[in-house]
Amino acid sequence: MKLILSKIKTYFGKLDKLLLFMCMGIACFAVFIQYTLYENDISSAVTASQYKTQIIAFIAGLVIAMALAAINYKYLAKLWFIYVPLAMGLTLLLFTPLGIQREGADDIGWLDLGIMTIQPSEILKLAFILSLAVHLSKVEDRMNEPIHFILLCIHGAIPTLLIRQTGDDGSALVFLFIFICMMFAAGLSWKYLVMIAVAIPPAVYVLWNYLMQPHQQKRFQVLWDAQMQDVIHDGIYDTGMHKVSIIAKLSKFDQLKTALNDLGVTGMTVTQVMGCGIQKGTTEKYRGVPVDSTLLPKIKVEVIVSKISVDAVVDAAKKALYTGHIGDGKIFVYNVTRVVKIRTGEEDLAALQDVE
């Protein structure tokens, strides 16, 4: 018993308590944020099951972290030939039908294993840190020799570019940041630092102007653009482009079209649909004949506006469609995150302009 207590005492004596408490604090804060978002109904994206899952994941992560802390990381590092191929293999499976895209995400970052889903980039991240540490420890002072520097850069580029190919730009930047920090910590020569500093401006210029899509640029622009920051609502950036969907009586279409044209709205999508509101069993008249309102023929008009005020479109539609009777219709407004004009490749606001 004394031996067990002695080992436990030794274990906690070597434990990095500050790091442990910092990680626990961050995890608790994440749970707190999700809980307050749910309880105060601030974001519909957070459900009760999600913040409860976060709590379970926090506890499980703490247990695993405590267990891993008892293992000498040098032993784990030596097993790189096992976990690196495993992590790479799981990541490559994202490019098969097993790779899935979560709702609201723009990348294929999750792997559906049938009984559970996992995010291979997180496993690859751990494998990358350990394997790069092994690589750096082997070359030591020789890391600044051109051949070893190039090999280290290839080591960092492979996982970074692989994750980038899945569409997960954020995780790719994290991999790049980890690589740079570890290289600096290992003693990267100032000569390479000067070379990197000189290469950054032209690299940023090419990346920004020729490689990044408008929606990717906005992720950075929002950091310094006060106007963009002012139009973030419920965690969603308001792009200034909106879709207005109007469902109305067929007989009112001409009046609605005229009202929209008078505002300057020239493009629209018109669909004949069948539908009803919440007044089940209410009788309406269609072409003078009483009809049960379970399903009635309607017209759906959809327009995308940017320069024209959404409120102006809504007000014009209300005035054109109002009769005061059941069945006048409904108006729905959506935020449009991205628009692409197929013919020219123009995006967002430029794609909405009626110019040749």
C-alpha positions as CSV (number, residue, x, y, z in Angstrom):
1,M,0.0,0.0,0.0
2,K,2.9,2.3,0.9
3,L,4.4,1.6,-2.5
4,I,1.2,2.6,-4.3
5,L,0.8,5.8,-2.3
6,S,4.5,6.6,-3.0
7,K,4.0,6.1,-6.8
8,I,0.9,8.3,-6.7
9,K,2.8,11.0,-4.8
10,T,5.6,10.8,-7.3
11,Y,3.1,11.0,-10.2
12,F,1.5,14.2,-8.8
13,G,4.8,15.6,-7.9
14,K,6.0,15.5,-11.6
15,L,2.6,16.6,-13.0
16,D,2.5,20.0,-14.6
17,K,-0.3,21.3,-12.4
18,L,-0.4,24.8,-13.9
19,L,-0.8,23.4,-17.4
20,L,-3.5,20.9,-16.2
21,F,-5.5,23.7,-14.4
22,M,-5.2,26.0,-17.5
23,C,-6.6,23.2,-19.7
24,M,-9.4,22.5,-17.2
25,G,-10.2,26.2,-17.0
26,I,-10.5,26.5,-20.8
27,A,-12.7,23.4,-21.0
28,C,-15.0,24.6,-18.2
29,F,-15.3,28.0,-20.0
30,A,-16.3,26.2,-23.2
31,V,-19.0,24.3,-21.4
32,F,-20.1,27.5,-19.7
33,I,-20.4,29.4,-23.0
34,Q,-22.4,26.6,-24.6
35,Y,-24.7,26.3,-21.5
36,T,-25.4,30.1,-21.5
37,L,-26.1,30.1,-25.2
38,Y,-28.6,27.3,-24.8
39,E,-30.3,28.5,-21.6
40,N,-30.7,32.1,-22.9
41,D,-31.7,30.9,-26.4
42,I,-29.0,33.1,-27.9
43,S,-28.1,30.6,-30.6
44,S,-30.3,28.0,-32.2
45,A,-27.1,26.1,-33.2
46,V,-26.6,24.9,-29.5
47,T,-28.9,22.3,-28.2
48,A,-29.2,20.7,-24.7
49,S,-27.5,17.5,-26.0
50,Q,-24.5,19.4,-27.3
51,Y,-23.5,21.1,-24.1
52,K,-24.1,17.8,-22.2
53,T,-21.9,16.0,-24.7
54,Q,-19.3,18.7,-24.1
55,I,-19.4,17.9,-20.3
56,I,-18.9,14.2,-21.0
57,A,-16.1,14.9,-23.4
58,F,-14.4,17.2,-20.9
59,I,-14.5,14.4,-18.2
60,A,-13.3,11.8,-20.6
61,G,-10.6,14.1,-21.9
62,L,-9.4,14.8,-18.4
63,V,-9.2,11.0,-17.6
64,I,-7.3,10.3,-20.8
65,A,-4.9,13.3,-20.2
66,M,-4.1,12.0,-16.6
67,A,-3.4,8.6,-18.0
68,L,-1.2,9.8,-20.8
69,A,0.7,12.0,-18.3
70,A,1.8,8.9,-16.5
71,I,3.5,7.7,-19.7
72,N,6.9,9.0,-20.7
73,Y,6.3,10.9,-23.9
74,K,9.6,9.7,-25.2
75,Y,8.2,6.2,-25.4
76,L,5.1,7.5,-27.3
77,A,7.3,9.5,-29.7
78,K,9.3,6.3,-30.5
79,L,6.1,4.6,-31.7
80,W,5.7,7.2,-34.6
81,F,5.8,4.4,-37.2
82,I,2.4,3.1,-35.7
83,Y,0.4,6.2,-35.1
84,V,1.6,8.4,-38.1
85,P,0.4,5.9,-40.7
86,L,-2.8,5.3,-38.7
87,A,-3.5,9.1,-38.6
88,M,-2.6,9.6,-42.2
89,G,-4.8,6.7,-43.2
90,L,-7.8,8.0,-41.3
91,T,-7.3,11.4,-42.9
92,L,-7.1,9.9,-46.4
93,L,-10.4,8.2,-45.8
94,L,-12.0,11.7,-45.8
95,F,-11.7,11.6,-49.6
96,T,-13.8,8.4,-49.7
97,P,-17.6,8.1,-49.2
98,L,-16.9,7.8,-45.5
99,G,-16.0,11.4,-45.3
100,I,-18.9,13.6,-44.4
101,Q,-19.6,17.3,-44.2
102,R,-21.3,18.6,-41.0
103,E,-24.3,21.0,-41.4
104,G,-23.1,24.5,-41.5
105,A,-19.5,23.6,-42.4
106,D,-17.7,24.2,-45.7
107,D,-15.3,21.3,-45.3
108,I,-15.4,17.5,-45.3
109,G,-13.7,17.0,-41.9
110,W,-15.6,14.2,-40.3
111,L,-15.3,10.4,-40.8
112,D,-18.5,8.3,-40.4
113,L,-17.5,4.9,-39.0
114,G,-21.0,3.7,-38.6
115,I,-21.1,3.5,-34.8
116,M,-19.5,6.9,-34.3
117,T,-18.0,9.9,-36.2
118,I,-14.5,11.2,-35.6
119,Q,-12.4,14.2,-36.8
120,P,-9.2,12.7,-38.2
121,S,-7.5,16.1,-38.2
122,E,-7.3,16.1,-34.4
123,I,-5.6,12.7,-34.4
124,L,-3.3,13.8,-37.2
125,K,-2.4,16.9,-35.1
126,L,-1.2,14.8,-32.2
127,A,0.7,12.5,-34.6
128,F,2.3,15.5,-36.3
129,I,3.5,17.1,-33.0
130,L,5.1,13.9,-31.8
131,S,6.6,12.9,-35.1
132,L,8.0,16.4,-35.7
133,A,9.5,16.3,-32.2
134,V,11.2,13.0,-33.0
135,H,12.5,14.4,-36.3
136,L,13.9,17.6,-34.7
137,S,15.6,15.5,-31.9
138,K,17.3,13.4,-34.5
139,V,18.8,16.2,-36.5
140,E,19.4,18.5,-33.5
141,D,22.0,21.2,-34.5
142,R,22.0,19.9,-38.1
143,M,18.4,21.3,-38.6
144,N,19.9,24.5,-40.2
145,E,21.7,22.5,-42.9
146,P,19.9,23.1,-46.2
147,I,19.0,19.4,-46.7
148,H,17.6,18.9,-43.2
149,F,15.8,22.2,-43.3
150,I,14.1,21.2,-46.6
151,L,13.2,17.7,-45.2
152,L,11.7,19.4,-42.1
153,C,9.7,21.7,-44.3
154,I,8.4,18.7,-46.3
155,H,7.5,17.1,-42.9
156,G,5.4,20.1,-42.0
157,A,3.9,20.6,-45.5
158,I,2.5,17.1,-46.0
159,P,-0.2,17.2,-43.2
160,T,-0.8,20.9,-43.6
161,L,-1.6,20.6,-47.4
162,L,-3.5,17.3,-46.8
163,I,-5.9,19.0,-44.3
164,R,-6.1,22.0,-46.6
165,Q,-7.4,19.7,-49.4
166,T,-10.3,18.7,-47.2
167,G,-11.4,22.4,-47.2
168,D,-10.5,22.9,-43.5
169,D,-8.5,26.1,-43.8
170,G,-8.6,26.8,-40.1
171,S,-7.0,23.5,-39.1
172,A,-4.5,23.9,-41.9
173,L,-3.4,27.2,-40.4
174,V,-3.2,25.5,-37.0
175,F,-0.8,22.9,-38.4
176,L,1.3,25.7,-40.0
177,F,1.4,27.6,-36.7
178,I,2.5,24.5,-34.8
179,F,5.3,23.8,-37.3
180,I,6.6,27.4,-37.1
181,C,6.6,27.4,-33.3
182,M,8.3,24.1,-33.0
183,M,11.0,25.1,-35.6
184,F,11.6,28.3,-33.6
185,A,11.8,26.5,-30.3
186,A,14.3,24.0,-31.8
187,G,16.7,26.8,-32.8
188,L,16.0,27.8,-36.3
189,S,18.8,29.9,-37.7
190,W,18.3,33.7,-38.1
191,K,19.2,33.4,-41.7
192,Y,16.1,31.4,-42.4
193,L,14.1,33.8,-40.3
194,V,15.2,36.7,-42.6
195,M,14.4,34.6,-45.7
196,I,10.9,33.9,-44.3
197,A,10.4,37.5,-43.4
198,V,11.3,38.6,-46.9
199,A,9.1,35.9,-48.5
200,I,6.0,36.7,-46.4
201,P,4.8,39.9,-48.2
202,P,4.8,38.5,-51.8
203,A,3.4,35.2,-50.5
204,V,0.5,37.0,-48.8
205,Y,-0.1,39.1,-52.0
206,V,-0.3,36.1,-54.2
207,L,-2.4,34.2,-51.7
208,W,-4.9,37.0,-51.2
209,N,-5.3,38.1,-54.8
210,Y,-5.0,34.8,-56.7
211,L,-5.7,31.8,-54.4
212,M,-8.2,32.9,-51.7
213,Q,-11.9,32.9,-52.5
214,P,-14.0,36.0,-51.4
215,H,-15.6,34.1,-48.5
216,Q,-12.2,33.1,-47.2
217,Q,-11.0,36.7,-47.4
218,K,-13.9,37.8,-45.3
219,R,-12.8,35.6,-42.5
220,F,-9.7,37.8,-42.1
221,Q,-11.3,41.1,-43.1
222,V,-13.7,40.9,-40.2
223,L,-10.8,41.2,-37.8
224,W,-10.1,44.8,-38.8
225,D,-13.2,46.0,-40.7
226,A,-15.4,47.7,-38.2
227,Q,-18.3,47.8,-40.6
228,M,-18.2,44.0,-41.1
229,Q,-18.0,43.5,-37.3
230,D,-21.1,45.6,-36.8
231,V,-23.2,43.2,-39.0
232,I,-22.4,40.0,-37.2
233,H,-25.6,38.6,-35.7
234,D,-26.0,35.3,-33.8
235,G,-22.5,34.3,-34.9
236,I,-23.4,34.6,-38.6
237,Y,-21.8,37.3,-40.7
238,D,-24.3,39.4,-42.6
239,T,-22.8,39.6,-46.1
240,G,-25.1,42.3,-47.3
241,M,-26.8,39.9,-49.6
242,H,-30.3,38.7,-48.8
243,K,-32.8,36.3,-50.3
244,V,-36.4,37.4,-50.0
245,S,-38.9,34.6,-50.5
246,I,-42.5,35.7,-51.0
247,I,-45.5,33.2,-51.1
248,A,-48.7,34.8,-52.3
249,K,-51.9,34.2,-54.2
250,L,-51.6,33.6,-58.0
251,S,-53.9,36.5,-58.7
252,K,-51.5,38.9,-57.0
253,F,-48.4,38.1,-59.0
254,D,-48.7,40.9,-61.5
255,Q,-49.1,43.5,-58.8
256,L,-46.2,42.1,-56.9
257,K,-44.0,42.0,-60.0
258,T,-44.8,45.6,-60.8
259,A,-44.1,46.7,-57.2
260,L,-40.7,45.0,-57.2
261,N,-39.8,46.3,-60.7
262,D,-40.6,49.8,-59.5
263,L,-38.0,49.3,-56.7
264,G,-35.4,48.3,-59.2
265,V,-35.6,44.6,-58.6
266,T,-35.2,43.1,-62.1
267,G,-34.1,39.5,-61.4
268,M,-36.5,37.0,-59.7
269,T,-37.3,33.3,-59.7
270,V,-41.0,32.4,-59.9
271,T,-42.5,29.0,-59.0
272,Q,-46.0,27.8,-58.9
273,V,-46.5,25.8,-55.7
274,M,-49.1,24.2,-53.5
275,G,-49.4,24.9,-49.8
276,C,-51.4,26.1,-46.8
277,G,-50.9,28.0,-43.6
278,I,-51.7,27.1,-40.1
279,Q,-55.5,27.6,-40.5
280,K,-56.4,24.0,-41.3
281,G,-59.9,23.5,-42.6
282,T,-60.5,27.2,-43.4
283,T,-62.4,27.7,-46.6
284,E,-61.2,30.1,-49.2
285,K,-62.4,31.0,-52.7
286,Y,-60.3,30.2,-55.8
287,R,-61.7,31.6,-59.0
288,G,-65.0,32.1,-57.3
289,V,-65.3,28.5,-56.1
290,P,-65.0,27.6,-52.3
291,V,-62.0,25.4,-51.8
292,D,-60.7,23.6,-48.7
293,S,-57.4,25.3,-47.7
294,T,-55.5,22.2,-46.9
295,L,-53.5,22.7,-50.1
296,L,-54.0,25.7,-52.4
297,P,-52.2,26.9,-55.5
298,K,-49.8,29.7,-54.7
299,I,-47.0,31.6,-56.3
300,K,-43.5,31.8,-54.8
301,V,-41.3,34.7,-55.9
302,E,-37.7,34.7,-54.8
303,V,-35.3,37.6,-55.2
304,I,-31.7,38.3,-54.1
305,V,-31.0,41.9,-53.1
306,S,-27.8,43.7,-52.1
307,K,-28.0,47.4,-53.0
308,I,-31.8,47.6,-52.5
309,S,-32.9,47.6,-48.9
310,V,-34.5,44.4,-47.7
311,D,-37.1,46.4,-45.7
312,A,-38.0,48.3,-48.9
313,V,-38.7,44.9,-50.7
314,V,-40.7,43.6,-47.7
315,D,-42.8,46.8,-47.5
316,A,-43.5,46.9,-51.2
317,A,-44.6,43.2,-51.2
318,K,-46.8,43.8,-48.2
319,K,-48.5,46.7,-49.9
320,A,-49.0,44.8,-53.1
321,L,-50.4,41.7,-51.5
322,Y,-52.4,42.9,-48.6
323,T,-56.2,42.3,-48.6
324,G,-56.8,41.6,-44.9
325,H,-58.1,38.1,-45.6
326,I,-56.6,34.7,-44.7
327,G,-54.2,33.6,-47.5
328,D,-52.5,36.9,-48.2
329,G,-49.2,35.0,-47.9
330,K,-45.9,35.0,-46.1
331,I,-42.5,36.7,-46.6
332,F,-39.2,35.0,-45.6
333,V,-35.8,36.7,-45.4
334,Y,-32.5,34.8,-45.4
335,N,-28.9,35.8,-45.3
336,V,-27.0,34.7,-48.4
337,T,-23.4,33.6,-47.6
338,R,-22.1,33.2,-51.1
339,V,-23.1,33.8,-54.7
340,V,-21.2,32.6,-57.8
341,K,-22.0,33.7,-61.4
342,I,-21.2,30.5,-63.5
343,R,-20.4,32.3,-66.8
344,T,-17.8,34.7,-65.4
345,G,-16.8,33.2,-62.1
346,E,-17.6,36.4,-60.3
347,E,-18.7,36.0,-56.7
348,D,-20.9,37.7,-54.2
349,L,-21.8,41.3,-54.9
350,A,-20.1,41.4,-58.2
351,A,-22.1,38.3,-59.3
352,L,-25.4,40.1,-58.7
353,Q,-24.7,43.0,-61.0
354,D,-26.5,43.0,-64.3
355,V,-23.5,44.0,-66.4
356,E,-21.7,42.3,-69.3
